[in-house]
């Protein structure tokens, strides 16, 4: 299906704003729906004249259906984006990820009951928890997330699957590896750079450094989401979105230090929580992406190159 009129929730955020750019480049009519709690309107400053921007909140908005008028496709990116927040605030992921998704689905099923808009949902690899199979395929189970973020995204996936079956909503779910690139608001690269801006002589890294994770550049990520959404022929599908292989966390500080033009930086690993960075952090993550590759999509940058590109992009923005 080639998009015509689309709604992007969370379209002013890191991934959402890149998704908006890619959709506009495809000639889509784009509505952005964002409460700006974590997104920034300046991420869309270059295209505000080309979109319809709605500053609204999926949790409190009683008129969500009005934003869906004439919409063919919804890309649901709005969420609490930070895994670590869940340790201190266990409600935020419930509210921003589960309740917001339920409210959106209710509006979708009611706006045109005989022909509801399709929905593509940006989920996360954290739904797999500490998986025992690497690379982890989409049919891995049981799914035992170890963070409130992962648990809330899994609950949202389940709601979408049920609404898809009950109300004929064409749906797709995308489970992301770690996405990096310009406009990042959190994550390892921006965290390390902020620390080095304060003290360029030493760098604290969360965990013991042996963590292994897969990374994907945001340009490859949004391309995969749009490609699979447009190619989908079934009622409901779910895909891993990432790159083959992984990189050890101990190798990322060198990428950051080089991007910032620094030398002689002393690295200090905290040991973290069971070797991971914090409570809820998955220590090892690598995704089996053969299902998405089978649709004809491919990524252009592996984990290391994605990190190198993103480090350069983020440093220019700091």
N, C-alpha and C positions, 0 to 999 in steps of 0.2 A: 504494500500500500504506500503510495507516495503522498506525503502529508499536504494538506491544504491549509486548514486553520488549526493551530495547536496552542495549548495552554501549558506553560512550564511553571510548576510550583517551585518555589525556591530558585527562581531564575536569576536572582541577583547575587547568588552565592558563587563559590569557587567553581564547582562543576556545572552548576546551572547556567552561569553566564557564558561559559564556553559552549554549552549545549545550544543556547540561544544564538550564538554566533554561527554555529554550524547549520542550524535550521534556517536562519536567514539566508545563508549562502546557497541553500537548496531552493530558495524562493518561497518558503512558507510564510504565512501570515501568523505572527507570534504575539501571544498575550503572556505577559509575565505577572505572576501572582506571588508576592513576597511580603512578609511582615518586617523585613530588614533587621531581624534580631541577630542574625549572624552574617547575612548578605550585605552588600554595599551597593548603593545605587550607582556609585562611580564606576563599578565594574561594567556598567551598561552605558556609560556616558557617550561612547562612540556610536551608539545605535538607538538612543532614546527616541529619535524622530521616526524610527522604523518599526517600533513596537508599541503595544498598548500596555502601559505599566499600571498595575493595581496594587496599592499598598494595603494588603488585607491579611488576615490571620485565619488559617484553617481551623484553629481551635475555637475561636469565638465568633466567626463570621456566620450569620444565620442565612445569608443570601449567596452561598457559594454557587448555586445553580446559575445565577445571573452571569457569572464569569464563563460559563460553559456554553453560552448561546452560540450555536453554529460551529462549535468546536468538534473536530473529527478525532483528534488525538491529544491525550494528556500525558505529559512527561512529569511524573511525580518525584521531584528531587527534594522538596522541602522536608527538613528534619533537623533535629539536634545533631550536629555533625561531629561532635567531639566525644570519643569513647571514654576518656578519662573523667568527664564530668559526672558520670553515673555513680562513681564511688562516693561522692559527697552529696549528690542530689539524685536520689533514686526515682523521683517523680518526673523529671524533665523529659526523659526518653519515653515514658508512658504517654505523657501529654503531647509532645511534639512529633512522636513517631507513630504511636498506635491510634490515639484519639483523632489526630489530624488526618490520618489515612482513612479511618472509619468515616469521618465527616465528609471527606472527598468522595468516597465510594457511594455513600448515600445520595450525594448530589448527582453523581454520574448516573446511578440507576433510575433516578426520578426525572432527570431533565428530558430524556427521550427514551421512554421504556422500550419501545419497539426497535430502536436503533441507537443504543447508548454509545458515547465516545469510547474509544479504546484507551487503555492505560498502560504505560511502561513505568516500572517502579525501580528506582535505584536502591538496591539492597547492599549487602556487605558480606565479605568472606568470614566475618566474625561470627556468623550464624553457625559455622562448623565447630566453633570452640577449638579445643586442642585435638584436632583430628589425628587419627592413627594411620591414615592413608595419605601419602604424599606422592605426586600431586593429587589434590582432593577433587573427586568428580562431583557433579551435581547430585547424583543419587546416593552420596555417602550418608550413612546414618549409624546410630541415632544422632540427631543434631542436639548438641549440648553446649549452647553458648555460655561463656564465662563472664560476660559483661552485660549490664543492663541495656547497653546500646545494641549488642547482638541479639539479646532476647527480644527487644522491642521490634527490631527489624524482622525477626522471624515471625513474630505475631502479626505484623503488617502483611508479610507474605501470605500467611494463612488466611487472613481476611480477604485479600485479593483473590486467592484461589477459590474461596467459597462464593464470593460475589460473582466471579467469572462464571462459575457453574450454575448458580441460581438465577442470575439475571442476564446471561448472555453477553457479558462484557469481555471483549477480546483483550487479553492481558498478557504482559510479559514482565518477568522479574530478572534483574541483572545484579549478580553478586560480585562486587568489585574487590580486586586486590587493592593495595595502597596506591591511591591516585595522587600524582604530583604534577606541579606545573605552576605557571603564573597565576596570580590572584589567590594563592593559598592563604588561608587564615589560621591554620593550625597544622600540626604534623611535624615529623622529625626534622625536616630541612629548615623550616622557619624557626623552630624551637632552638636548634643549634646556632643558627645565624644570629638570633636575638641575644643568645648568651655570649657569643663572640663579639658582638657590638659593644656589650658592657665590659667585657674583659677579653681582649684578643690574645692573652698569654696562656689561658687555661680553658678547657672545655669539659664540662660534666656531661656524660652520656648515661641515660637511664638504662638499667639492666647490666648484664655481665658482658655484653658484646657478642655473645655466641648466637643471639637470635638470628633466624634466617627468614627473610620475607621477600615476597614478590612485589614489584612496583610497576606501574604503568603510567605513561605520560597522559595527561588529560586529553590531548588531541586524539590519541589512539582510543582512549576510553569512550569519548562521546561519539566517535566515528563507529565504534562497535555497537553502541546502543541504538543509534539511528539505523545502521545497516540491518541489524537483526529485527528491529521493529518493522521496518518496511518490507523485509523478506518473509516475515512470519505468515504461515498458512494455517496454523492450528488455533484453537480457542485460547489455550494457555500454554506458555513456554517459560522456562527459566534457564539462565545461562551464567556461567562463570565468565568474568571479564578480567583478563590479566595478561601476563606474558609467561613464556616458558622459563623455568628456572627461578632463581632467587639470588639475593645478595646477603652476606652477613652484615649485621649492624655495625660490627667493628670496622668495616671498610667504608662506611658512609662519612665519618668525620673527615677523612682525607679529601673526599669529594667536595665537602663544604669549605674546608680550609683553602683548597686550591681555587675554588670559585671566588673566594673573598680576597685572594692574593696575600694570604698570611703565611708565616713561617714560624717554626719552633713553638708550636702550640702544645701544651702539656695535656694529654687526654686522661680523664679520670672517670672510670666506670663505677656506677653506684652499687652494682650487684642486684638492685631492684627487688622484685617480688618473685621468688623462685627462679631467678635468672632473667625473668621478663622485666619490662620497664616499669610496670605498675600493676595493681590489682585489676584484673579484667583484660590485661594485655596478652594476646596469643603469642607464644614464643616462636613457633614455627608455622609458616604459612606459604604454601605453594599450591596453585590451582591447576587442575586439569582443564584446559581450554579447548579441547578437541571439538566439543559440540559447537561452539561459536565459530571456530575455524572452518567447520564443515559447511557453514552458510556462505562461504566465500570471502569472509572478512579476514584480514590479517593485521597484526601490529607492525609498526615500523621501527620501534625502539625497544631494546631489551631493558631489563631492570636497571643495569648500570647506566646505560645511555639515557634512560628516562630521568634518573636522578641527576646526572651531569647537566642535562638540558634545563631541568627544573631549578637546580641550584643557581645557575647563571641567571635565569629569568627572575627568580625571587630576590636575588641580591640586588638587581637593578631597581626593584620596587621598594626595598627597605629604606 
